Amino acid sequence: MADSKEAYGEGQAPMLCQICEIARGIEWKCLDCDLLMCQKCKEKIHPKFKLANEHKIVHIKDVGNKEVQDSNCEEEIHFGDIKCTDHSDQTCCMYCKLCDKLVCVQCVIKTHKSHVFEEISSGYSFKRENLRKHTLTMKKQEEILTNEIEKLEKIQEDNKIQYIEVNEKIITHEKAVKDEVEKFTKSVRDGLDTKWGLIQVGTEREIDKVNEMRMKIQERMKKAENLINIKDGNKFFKNIKDMEISLNEGFQYTAQDKDVKEILPTFVPGKFIQGNFGLLKFNNGSSNDEENPCTKIKLKIGKEYLTTVDTVYRVAHCTDGHIWICSNIGTSGILQKVKPTGNKLKEISSYEIIVYDMAVSQWNDILLCTNDNRIKGIDERTGRLRNCKLDVGVGYLIPSTICSKGFLTVVGAINNDYPKHGKRVVIKMNEKGKHEHVTEYDTNGQPIFTYPLSVACINDMQNVFVIDGLSHDTYSAFRLVILLGTDKIAYYDGHSTLNNSFDKKFCPIAIQAAPSNNIIVNDISTNALHILSPSGLSAYVSLSDLGIQCSFSLWCTSTHLFIGCRSVQRNGCDSNQESMDMAKLYELNIEGCSYLV
């Protein structure tokens, strides 16, 4: 076979075209004719050669390039001997696009008149390319299934570790309470084992199902690849129909088994107030109310103050005895700093500003959530707002709620163009404003919060409690989201003891952490305080029994619980008292209450 040196010998003038023997600009070589030719002969003369359309022509610079020549010399598939399926004595000559089949001359004349025809090679190329595309799709599907199996195996391994950890906690707790709680231990462990068994069986079942799907896909791929590489046109068209039917069956992986989706429950030790050993708390935070009874407790009102606002929207108590009160009406708001004097509140300062939430820092400074992306403070020397180091995200987030414990601060935030769809996050920051942890999505990648309205955290700052609402309206609150550490989530949406009818549907409007590390939630639908321990609702306080109406905000100190209200007249509460334009603030003594201190 001639190479480039044959075309242009070293030190010699270019050779003449071997077809016209005139032109010297040789650019092409026919590998079948073994002739060098110019551009004109390639286009005008060579096509007239017998079977020229089947010849392989390469550029002169690629002569001697084995890779190029091999790629151009792949074995051709010949279609001249394919017998017609309807006329066995005839050879197929065309491909009917309308009927999607090969046809002979008699087929064209008798049954395929006016149909659209193509060369057999064109039909072959089209179907072969379609098959190749399906093969690529199946490869992607195989990757999806492989990834799914890896996820399932990871779930299985994580659940195994979780099972061991929970089981160890249960055994440790069992030893602590000894013989008197032995029956509760068995009940809880049996529940865990049952759940673990269901998850194990479900996971194995899911793995088997996915493996079966993957094997089917692999089998299809193998058949498709064999068909792609087949060189016998007759066999190709004989088998392509079955393959296409198989491909049209499609592929769809359904959702995981419900037992696989279930996250193994954690074990939460209970206080031994009512002999509770502890409950298995599942991923949705639910538990059987009948197994988790609650106690109605009573508190006493220490002092009752009449404010100068119609709603104590938020209240905060400082260690120096001062109290901050904010009230929002429409697009305006007021923030007051007052000092209790006897049964009266003496106003120290007042600011016209809308405040969505507030907290008190360890330095006794007030921290405010306003319309700004930064947490604000107040310079009481000038009476002006000042920026704190706590920044939720310049340009795209606005704080909606805040809680401060020691050197850490927890902030709920929303996108600054709310009510448009966007981010809803809870951020844990250190005293320098550095974001130590941001919570936005659950383990399934779904947003956790609809609108974080209020937040509280216990002393160790490991568990964070967030009131979630359907909108910025406080009355849209519908559940309590509990962030357990950094990777577990539970929910609380009321208790059957209190929220036992539609008009008493759980509506948490304010939340505070008690000194006991229990959580106090103000449920305005029942006018009661839910007191939550790690194992769920352990007690409640009926504010109606105390004569407190239209309760709204909360603040808890080491000795007292402050409850801010709305005015009876504005709220429309039923009252035997005279209508009042101003809201009340109550101070309750919690000393001696084991649920709170």
Stockholm file with secondary structure:
# STOCKHOLM 1.0

chainA/1-597         MADSKEAYGEGQAPMLCQICEIARGIEWKCLDCDLLMCQKCKEKIHPKFKLANEHKIVHIKDVGNKEVQDSNCEEEIHFGDIKCTDHSDQTCCMYCKLCDKLVCVQCVIKTHKSHVFEEISSGYSFKRENLRKHTLTMKKQEEILTNEIEKLEKIQEDNKIQYIEVNEKIITHEKAVKDEVEKFTKSVRDGLDTKWGLIQVGTEREIDKVNEMRMKIQERMKKAENLINIKDGNKFFKNIKDMEISLNEGFQYTAQDKDVKEILPTFVPGKFIQGNFGLLKFNNGSSNDEENPCTKIKLKIGKEYLTTVDTVYRVAHCTDGHIWICSNIGTSGILQKVKPTGNKLKEISSYEIIVYDMAVSQWNDILLCTNDNRIKGIDERTGRLRNCKLDVGVGYLIPSTICSKGFLTVVGAINNDYPKHGKRVVIKMNEKGKHEHVTEYDTNGQPIFTYPLSVACINDMQNVFVIDGLSHDTYSAFRLVILLGTDKIAYYDGHSTLNNSFDKKFCPIAIQAAPSNNIIVNDISTNALHILSPSGLSAYVSLSDLGIQCSFSLWCTSTHLFIGCRSVQRNGCDSNQESMDMAKLYELNIEGCSYLV
#=GR chainA/1-597 SS CCCHHHHSCTTSCCCCCTTTSCCCCEEEEETTTTEEEEHHHHHHTGGGSTTGGGCCEEEGGGTTCHHHHHHHCCCCCCCTTCBCSSCTTSBCCEEETTTTEEECHHHHHHTCTTCCEECHHHHHHHHHHHHHHHHHHHHHHHHHHHHHHHHHHHHHHHHHHHHHHHHHHHHHHHHHHGGGGHHHHHHHHHHHHHHHHHHHHHHHHHHHHHHHHHHHHHHHHHHHHHHHTCCCHHHHHHHHHHHHHHHHTCCCCCCCCHHHHSCCCEEEECCTTTTCCEEEECTTCCCCGGGSCCEEECCEEEEEEECSSSBCCEEEECTTSCEEEEEEETTEEEEEEEEEETTEEEEEEEEECCCSEEEECTTSCEEEECSSSEEEEEETTTTEEEEEEEESCTTTEEEEEEEEETTEEEEEEEETTTTSSCCEEEEEECTTCCEEEEECBCTTSCBCCSCEEEEEECTTSSEEEEEEESSSSGGGEEEEEEEETTTEEEEECCCTTTCCSGGGCCCEEEEEECTTSCEEEEETTTTEEEEEETTEEEEEEEHHHHTCCSEEEEEECSSEEEEEEBCHHHHTCCCSSCCCSSCEEEEEECTTCTTTC
#=GC SS_cons         CCCHHHHSCTTSCCCCCTTTSCCCCEEEEETTTTEEEEHHHHHHTGGGSTTGGGCCEEEGGGTTCHHHHHHHCCCCCCCTTCBCSSCTTSBCCEEETTTTEEECHHHHHHTCTTCCEECHHHHHHHHHHHHHHHHHHHHHHHHHHHHHHHHHHHHHHHHHHHHHHHHHHHHHHHHHHGGGGHHHHHHHHHHHHHHHHHHHHHHHHHHHHHHHHHHHHHHHHHHHHHHHTCCCHHHHHHHHHHHHHHHHTCCCCCCCCHHHHSCCCEEEECCTTTTCCEEEECTTCCCCGGGSCCEEECCEEEEEEECSSSBCCEEEECTTSCEEEEEEETTEEEEEEEEEETTEEEEEEEEECCCSEEEECTTSCEEEECSSSEEEEEETTTTEEEEEEEESCTTTEEEEEEEEETTEEEEEEEETTTTSSCCEEEEEECTTCCEEEEECBCTTSCBCCSCEEEEEECTTSSEEEEEEESSSSGGGEEEEEEEETTTEEEEECCCTTTCCSGGGCCCEEEEEECTTSCEEEEETTTTEEEEEETTEEEEEEEHHHHTCCSEEEEEECSSEEEEEEBCHHHHTCCCSSCCCSSCEEEEEECTTCTTTC
//
